Amino acid sequence: MKILIILPNWLGDAIMTTPAIELLAKKYTHAKFTFIGSYVSIEAMKHHPLCEQAIVDETKKSSSRLLATYKLAKKLGRFDLAITFRNQLHSSLLLYFTSTVLTVARSAWHSRFLLSHTPKINTKQHLVKQYAQLSMINVNNFTEDEIPPLKLYIQAEKFDKPTLGINAGATYGSAKRWYPERFAEVAAFYKDKYDIIIFGGPNEVEMAKEIEDNLNTLHVNNFTNLAGKTNIEELCANIGGCSLFITNDSGPMHVAAAYQVPTVAIFGPTKYKETSQWKNKKSIIVRHELDCSPCMKRECPLKHHECMKGITASEVIEAVKKLEL
């Protein structure tokens, strides 16, 4: 059973498709997957044991994306089933151009015109549930209990000592980010119990350096700053080896969930009911209910950032204590 899957671009969203992919693997005997996606999504997903091909979609770089999409589809050929988890015109076109008979995407003007199955998915539910429902076409009486946890096939690192991971970044925008000095304050509180790793992508090196500087001021020296120093595989492996993870709503937050790492997730402007950790047995959300949230904006439109500014280090420390009970 050859199955083509177009992954979401964002790391966290790609990881939230993993329960749907596991359901497909269970449903279809001898399933073999071809994954197409952004560099980060492919780097995370290419390790799946049923992955036959993993292709970075670079059609956007072409002078004619339409022609590049057509050429990619013809190179791929026909599949038994093709699903896109993106709600985007060129994704629908790619599925259509492969000449696959059974093609699936959520309902949109382009998918309804081009593809065979375009279910209307309720967007006011967890994104994992949306993806699972999209993958399980023609399945009746589908329940949440049947949706498995997140899953990554990258081997977790094994640290010599209990390790606290700190992730202050969030690629989507500054509104999702809690403050470096408060992350440092929480980490300092637990310095005697955990070694500390600071995580971050290439664009979050400066923020990680702020945490590092604050830790130095607080006389903490058992930390490692890995911001900008890991590829996606190394990022996942190191997060998977943590004993505790403190993070904003971000891709690394979902990485931690895939490894069942006890996590405190700090939410501000985003919809926690739709993008929180999925089925992590030890996961706590810290957030404040405000009239203006969730606004889903990259930057605070009211300029006060109260959804994050109001969350104190002591609240996060108390949340960690609850996890440790």
Buried (B, 14 or more C-beta within 10 A) or exposed (E): BBBBBBBBBBBBBBBBBBBBBBBBBEBBEEBBBBBBBBBBBBBBBBBBEBBEEBBBBEBEEEEEBEEBBBBBBEEBEEBBBBBBBBBBBBBBBBBBBBEBEBBBBBEBEBBEEBBBBBBEBEEEEBBBBBBBBBBBBEEEEEEEEEBBBBBBBBEBBEBEEEBBBBBBBBBBBBBBBBBBBBBBBBBBBBBEEBBBBBBBBEEBBEBBBBBBEBBEEBEBEBBEBBBBBBEBBBBBBBBBBBBBBBBBBBBBBBBBBBBBBBBBBBBBBBBBEBBBBBBBEBBBBBBBEBEEBBBEBEEBEEEEBBBBBEBEBEBBBEBBEEEEE
